[in-house]
Amino acid sequence: YFLVPVENGARFRQTLLQKCIQVRDCASFGLPAFVRIATRQPEDNTRFLAAYREVMG
C-alpha cells in the first residue's frame, strides 16, 4: 500500500471513482488529506498514475 497526500481525500476518491479507479480515503484513520493506494499489476499502476496526473494537474 501507498499513502498519497491530496488536498481532500474524499473528493479525490470520488473523482477517481468516476474514472473506474478505486482508492481508499484515509479520513477514518485520522488522515483526511491522504488516500491509500494498492496496485497489483503494472497496467493498474499506469492507469492510476495517468489519472493522478490528470486530477492533480
N, CA and C atoms as an extended XYZ file, in Angstrom:
171
Properties=species:S:1:pos:R:3:atomname:S:1:resname:S:1:resid:I:1 pbc="F F F"
N         0.837       -1.186        0.000 N   TYR     1
C         0.000        0.000        0.000 CA  TYR     1
C         0.878        1.245        0.000 C   TYR     1
N         0.325        2.306       -0.572 N   PHE     2
C         0.983        3.606       -0.564 CA  PHE     2
C         0.005        4.623       -0.006 C   PHE     2
N         0.482        5.522        0.831 N   LEU     3
C        -0.311        6.664        1.268 CA  LEU     3
C         0.122        7.849        0.426 C   LEU     3
N        -0.846        8.501       -0.184 N   VAL     4
C        -0.555        9.616       -1.076 CA  VAL     4
C        -1.255       10.863       -0.546 C   VAL     4
N        -0.505       11.958       -0.357 N   PRO     5
C        -1.134       13.190        0.104 CA  PRO     5
C        -1.928       13.851       -1.026 C   PRO     5
N        -3.131       14.276       -0.697 N   VAL     6
C        -4.000       15.002       -1.629 CA  VAL     6
C        -4.672       16.113       -0.831 C   VAL     6
N        -5.289       17.046       -1.511 N   GLU     7
C        -5.938       18.147       -0.793 CA  GLU     7
C        -7.120       17.663        0.042 C   GLU     7
N        -7.938       16.807       -0.551 N   ASN     8
C        -9.143       16.310        0.114 CA  ASN     8
C        -9.346       14.856       -0.315 C   ASN     8
N        -9.112       13.930        0.595 N   GLY     9
C        -9.168       12.514        0.261 CA  GLY     9
C       -10.513       12.054       -0.267 C   GLY     9
N       -11.593       12.502        0.363 N   ALA    10
C       -12.932       12.073       -0.059 CA  ALA    10
C       -13.249       12.566       -1.467 C   ALA    10
N       -12.915       13.811       -1.745 N   ARG    11
C       -13.189       14.368       -3.075 CA  ARG    11
C       -12.312       13.686       -4.135 C   ARG    11
N       -11.045       13.457       -3.800 N   PHE    12
C       -10.130       12.781       -4.724 CA  PHE    12
C       -10.649       11.380       -5.033 C   PHE    12
N       -11.100       10.674       -4.010 N   ARG    13
C       -11.646        9.328       -4.188 CA  ARG    13
C       -12.841        9.348       -5.142 C   ARG    13
N       -13.748       10.286       -4.942 N   GLN    14
C       -14.931       10.378       -5.807 CA  GLN    14
C       -14.541       10.664       -7.256 C   GLN    14
N       -13.572       11.538       -7.437 N   THR    15
C       -13.112       11.868       -8.786 CA  THR    15
C       -12.530       10.642       -9.479 C   THR    15
N       -11.718        9.869       -8.751 N   LEU    16
C       -11.134        8.671       -9.360 CA  LEU    16
C       -12.176        7.587       -9.596 C   LEU    16
N       -13.191        7.510       -8.738 N   LEU    17
C       -14.265        6.532       -8.966 CA  LEU    17
C       -14.956        6.781      -10.304 C   LEU    17
N       -15.076        8.043      -10.693 N   GLN    18
C       -15.675        8.376      -11.983 CA  GLN    18
C       -14.828        7.847      -13.136 C   GLN    18
N       -13.552        7.577      -12.862 N   LYS    19
C       -12.640        7.028      -13.861 CA  LYS    19
C       -12.434        5.525      -13.653 C   LYS    19
N       -13.299        4.913      -12.839 N   CYS    20
C       -13.250        3.474      -12.531 CA  CYS    20
C       -11.956        3.059      -11.840 C   CYS    20
N       -11.441        3.946      -10.987 N   ILE    21
C       -10.250        3.653      -10.197 CA  ILE    21
C       -10.632        3.800       -8.735 C   ILE    21
N       -10.381        2.757       -7.959 N   GLN    22
C       -10.736        2.781       -6.543 CA  GLN    22
C        -9.508        3.022       -5.682 C   GLN    22
N        -9.632        3.976       -4.770 N   VAL    23
C        -8.625        4.224       -3.743 CA  VAL    23
C        -9.380        4.372       -2.433 C   VAL    23
N        -8.684        4.278       -1.329 N   ARG    24
C        -9.340        4.434       -0.031 CA  ARG    24
C        -9.012        5.797        0.546 C   ARG    24
N       -10.045        6.533        0.885 N   ASP    25
C        -9.873        7.802        1.573 CA  ASP    25
C        -9.538        7.464        3.028 C   ASP    25
N        -8.535        8.107        3.585 N   CYS    26
C        -7.998        7.727        4.902 CA  CYS    26
C        -8.529        8.568        6.056 C   CYS    26
N        -9.654        9.243        5.870 N   ALA    27
C       -10.226       10.053        6.950 CA  ALA    27
C       -10.528        9.208        8.179 C   ALA    27
N       -10.937        7.961        7.989 N   SER    28
C       -11.262        7.102        9.133 CA  SER    28
C       -10.023        6.760        9.962 C   SER    28
N        -8.844        7.006        9.404 N   PHE    29
C        -7.589        6.795       10.132 CA  PHE    29
C        -7.053        8.112       10.693 C   PHE    29
N        -7.859        9.175       10.592 N   GLY    30
C        -7.415       10.485       11.045 CA  GLY    30
C        -6.527       11.195       10.038 C   GLY    30
N        -6.589       10.775        8.785 N   LEU    31
C        -5.754       11.350        7.728 CA  LEU    31
C        -6.634       11.808        6.556 C   LEU    31
N        -7.421       12.869        6.735 N   PRO    32
C        -8.364       13.281        5.693 CA  PRO    32
C        -7.713       13.793        4.412 C   PRO    32
N        -6.435       14.129        4.470 N   ALA    33
C        -5.746       14.646        3.287 CA  ALA    33
C        -4.873       13.575        2.625 C   ALA    33
N        -5.235       12.289        2.837 N   PHE    34
C        -4.483       11.190        2.237 CA  PHE    34
C        -5.443       10.161        1.655 C   PHE    34
N        -4.956        9.453        0.636 N   VAL    35
C        -5.649        8.279        0.121 CA  VAL    35
C        -4.664        7.119        0.157 C   VAL    35
N        -5.219        5.914        0.278 N   ARG    36
C        -4.401        4.701        0.270 CA  ARG    36
C        -4.583        4.025       -1.076 C   ARG    36
N        -3.474        3.643       -1.655 N   ILE    37
C        -3.475        3.051       -2.988 CA  ILE    37
C        -2.837        1.674       -2.936 C   ILE    37
N        -3.458        0.733       -3.615 N   ALA    38
C        -2.879       -0.601       -3.770 CA  ALA    38
C        -3.013       -0.975       -5.236 C   ALA    38
N        -1.894       -1.161       -5.902 N   THR    39
C        -1.939       -1.613       -7.294 CA  THR    39
C        -1.301       -2.990       -7.368 C   THR    39
N        -1.873       -3.814       -8.206 N   ARG    40
C        -1.399       -5.194       -8.306 CA  ARG    40
C        -0.626       -5.453       -9.588 C   ARG    40
N        -1.075       -4.870      -10.650 N   GLN    41
C        -0.474       -5.120      -11.961 CA  GLN    41
C         0.154       -3.828      -12.496 C   GLN    41
N         1.186       -3.930      -13.305 N   PRO    42
C         1.799       -2.728      -13.885 CA  PRO    42
C         0.797       -1.853      -14.641 C   PRO    42
N        -0.152       -2.475      -15.340 N   GLU    43
C        -1.137       -1.670      -16.078 CA  GLU    43
C        -2.060       -0.905      -15.129 C   GLU    43
N        -2.349       -1.463      -13.935 N   ASP    44
C        -3.138       -0.740      -12.929 CA  ASP    44
C        -2.368        0.486      -12.453 C   ASP    44
N        -1.087        0.312      -12.234 N   ASN    45
C        -0.236        1.407      -11.792 CA  ASN    45
C        -0.199        2.512      -12.848 C   ASN    45
N        -0.076        2.124      -14.098 N   THR    46
C        -0.052        3.090      -15.198 CA  THR    46
C        -1.361        3.862      -15.271 C   THR    46
N        -2.493        3.160      -15.148 N   ARG    47
C        -3.810        3.823      -15.172 CA  ARG    47
C        -3.948        4.797      -14.010 C   ARG    47
N        -3.526        4.357      -12.803 N   PHE    48
C        -3.620        5.234      -11.643 CA  PHE    48
C        -2.760        6.483      -11.842 C   PHE    48
N        -1.518        6.307      -12.272 N   LEU    49
C        -0.625        7.457      -12.436 CA  LEU    49
C        -1.159        8.445      -13.467 C   LEU    49
N        -1.731        7.952      -14.545 N   ALA    50
C        -2.315        8.839      -15.552 CA  ALA    50
C        -3.482        9.626      -14.963 C   ALA    50
N        -4.350        8.950      -14.216 N   ALA    51
C        -5.493        9.627      -13.595 CA  ALA    51
C        -5.023       10.616      -12.532 C   ALA    51
N        -4.027       10.230      -11.747 N   TYR    52
C        -3.481       11.115      -10.709 CA  TYR    52
C        -2.939       12.400      -11.334 C   TYR    52
N        -2.169       12.259      -12.389 N   ARG    53
C        -1.611       13.444      -13.061 CA  ARG    53
C        -2.716       14.330      -13.622 C   ARG    53
N        -3.740       13.712      -14.181 N   GLU    54
C        -4.856       14.480      -14.746 CA  GLU    54
C        -5.590       15.253      -13.657 C   GLU    54
N        -5.871       14.598      -12.541 N   VAL    55
C        -6.632       15.226      -11.451 CA  VAL    55
C        -5.800       16.284      -10.727 C   VAL    55
N        -4.530       15.989      -10.495 N   MET    56
C        -3.684       16.893       -9.723 CA  MET    56
C        -3.095       18.021      -10.570 C   MET    56
N        -3.216       17.900      -11.879 N   GLY    57
C        -2.754       18.960      -12.765 CA  GLY    57
C        -1.321       18.878      -13.019 C   GLY    57
